Amino acid sequence: MKKFRGIYLKNAREIGLMREANRIVSRILDELGAAVRPGVETMLFEDLARRICRRFDVAPAFLGYNGFPFALCCSVNEEVVHGFPSRERVLVEGDIVSFDMGVVYKGFFGDSARTFGVGRVSETAQRLMDVTRDALMKGIDQARAGNDLYDISRAVQQTAEEAGFGVVRRFVGHGIGARLHEKPEVPNFVPRGAKAVLLKAGMTLAIEPMITEGGHQVEVLEDQWTAVTKDRKLSAHFEHTVALTADGPEILSLSD
């Protein structure tokens, strides 16, 4: 593992370990998504995520991280990120639910997120999810050696804002590898006065647009974790871990 301006560059072996970590995360998200339906308490997804971690003999990355009390971030409707699974919260028709999941495999991290509709959702909710997923893919397409980091940010921001949606600024993507959060930060918007950050092969990035139906402002609830939109409008979240290679971006967190 080499360093470039404080950013760890991964070799082929390390990217291979991250590929396996992220494959497991993707399997978990597949199974969580298949279990989404009206009438399900959200703690079911926490229990399922932990069972799958045991099946693959990996550690859940978020459990205990900075005191976070769950393996899974489960965020419903206006909850942007870091939502708590609960036996009291039951999904109803028309909800949207975001799952953010990470694991540790042989010392390397996987991290990915998806948002799912619960039964039939509104046209606005479906469009929000579609645009957020599209913004992620547009951002990933810019994750190429020789580009500026903020080419990723610009692609995400333009895709979301041209569709009439807001882009959360308080939470951003990040480098990832032997640590869950490494340099650099990967904003989903172009910060004012941002200086160029050259992208290099060997970088591994968790790119994760969090896009809102309304304004971009968020606030954190009394549990000190759950972030919600200030206007209580819907939020969607999609994330992939991506390796920058000489041949372009490789999404590590794809399903089999």
N, C-alpha and C positions, 0 to 999 in steps of 0.2 A: 504494500500500500504506500503510495507516494503522496506528497502534499504539494498543492499549488495555491499559494496565497491563502493558506489556512484551510483549504478545501482538500479533503482526502480523495485521491484518484485510485480506483479499484483496478486490480488485475483480473485476468480471466477466471482464476480460481475463486476469487472473492465474489465476482459477479455471478458465478455459477451457484455459490451458496445462497446469494440473495435471490437468484431465480427460483430456487427450491423453496425458500422461505415465502416468497410471494405467491408461488403456485399453491401452497397450503392456505394462505390467506384467501386466495381466490376460491378455493374449494369451500372454505367456510362461508364466504359470502354467497356462493351458489346455493348452499343448503339453507342458509338463513332466508334468502329470497324466496325459495320454494315453500317455506313455512309461513310466509306473510299472508294473512287473510283476516277478515273481520272476526272479532270475538276472541282474538289471541292476546293474552297479557304479555307485555313486552319482556318480562323476566324469562319467558320461554326462550327467547333468543340468546340471552346470557347463558342459560343452562346448556343450550345447544352448542354455542361457541366453545364453552369449556370442555364439553364432551369430545368435540372434534379435535381440540388441542391435545387431549389425552390420547386420542386415537393415533395421531401423528407424532406423539411424544415431543411436542414443542411447548414452550412457555408462552402464555399470552403476554404480549409486550406492554399493554397498558395497565394491567393489574398491579396496583401499588406504585405506579409511576408518578412521582411527585404527590403521592397520596391518593391517586384516583382509585376508587373502591371496586371497580368492575373490570372484567376482561374486555367488554364491548362498550363502545359509545353508541347509544341508541337514541336518536333524536327525532321527535315527531312534529310535523307541521311547522310551527314557527320556531322550533328549536333548531339552531344552526349547527351546533357541534357540542360534544361532551355531555350529551344527555344521559340520564341514568335509566337503565332498565328497571322495571317496577312490577310488582304483583298487583298494584292498584290501577296501573294504566293499561287499558284494554283498547286495542285498535278497533276503529269503526270504519265502515264503508266511506270512502272518500278521503281518508287520511293519506299522507305520505310519510314514510319512515326512512331515515338515513342510518345506515350501519357503517361505522368506521372501526376497522379491526387491524390488529398487528400481532405478529408472532416473532419469536426469536428462534432461529435454527442454526445450530453450531456457531453461535456467536454473532450471527448477522440477522438483520431485521427485515421483515416484510411489512408493508403498510398499504392499505387500499380502502376505498369507501365507495358505496353505491346508495342510491335512493330508489325506493320502490313505492309504487302506488298500492293502496289497499282496496281491492275490489275495483269498482268503477270510480275514477277520479274526475274532477272538473277539467274542462279544456285548459284553463289557466295552469292548473297543477301539472298536467301532462306536458304542456309547452315549457314550463319552467324546468322540468326534469330533462326534457329533450335538449333544450338550449344549454343547460349546465353540462350535460354529457358532451355536446358538440364543442363547447368552450374548452373542455379538457382536451379533446382530441386536437383542436386547433393549437392549443398551447404545446402539446407534445410534439406536434409537427415542427415547431420552432426550436426544439431541444436538440440542436445540432452543433457539433464542434465548430468553432469559428463564429457562431452567432453571439449576440449579447443576451445575457440572462433575461433582460427586460423585453426581448422579443417574445418570450413566452408570456410574460405579464401582459404585454400589449395585445396579443392575440386573444387571450382570455377576456380581457376587459372589453375589447371592441365587440367580440361575439355577444357578450351578455348585454352590454349597454345598447347596441344597435337593435336588440330584440326588446328593449324597453325594461330590462331588469336591472337590479342593483348588484354591486360587487362588494362583498364584505372586505373590509380593510383591516380589522382587528386581528384576524387569524390568517395565516399564510402557509404556503408549502415550505419545504425544507430539504436540505441534503439528508441522506440516510445511508447507513452502512453498518459498521460495528456499534454505532449508537443510533438510537431512534431519531434524534434530532442533531444534525450536523450542519455546518455551513455549506452552502449559502442559504439564506432565506429566499423563498420564491413567491413574491407577492402576486396576487391575481389582478393587480392594477400597477400602473407605472407611477412610482412615488415622485413627487415634485423634487427636482434637483438630483434625481438618481444618476449616479456615475456608472458607466458601462462596466459589466462584469463578463469577461471572456469565458465562454463555455469551451471545455476541453473534453476529449475522449477520456473515459474512465470516471467521469462524474456520475453519480447516481442521485436522482432527485425524486422526491415525492411531490408531485404536482396535484393540487387539490382545490379546484374552484368551489367556493361557497357562494351561491347566487341566490338573490332574494326577489320575491315578487314585488316588493316595494323599495323602501330606502335601504341604504347600506349600514345604518347604525344598529349596533347590537348592545345588549346589556347582559350581565351575568346574574343569575338568580341567587337566592340566599344559600343554596347548597355549595356556593363558591365554584361551581363547575359549569352547570348548564347555561349555555349562551343562547339567547333568544333574540329575534328581531325586535327592535324597539317599537315598531308599529304593529307587531304581532301578526305580520303577514308571513306567507309561506317562505321556506328556505329549502334549497336542495344542495346536495354535496356529492361530488364524484371525485375519486382520487385513484391514480396509478403511480406505482414506483417505476421509474424509467432509468435505463442505463444509456449513457451517451457513448456510442461506438464510432469507429471510423466510417461505418456504413450508414450512420444515422441513428435515430432513437430506437431502442428496443424496449417495449413494454414488458416488464417482468411479471406483472400481476394479472396476466390474462388467464382465463379458464382453459382447461385442457380441451 
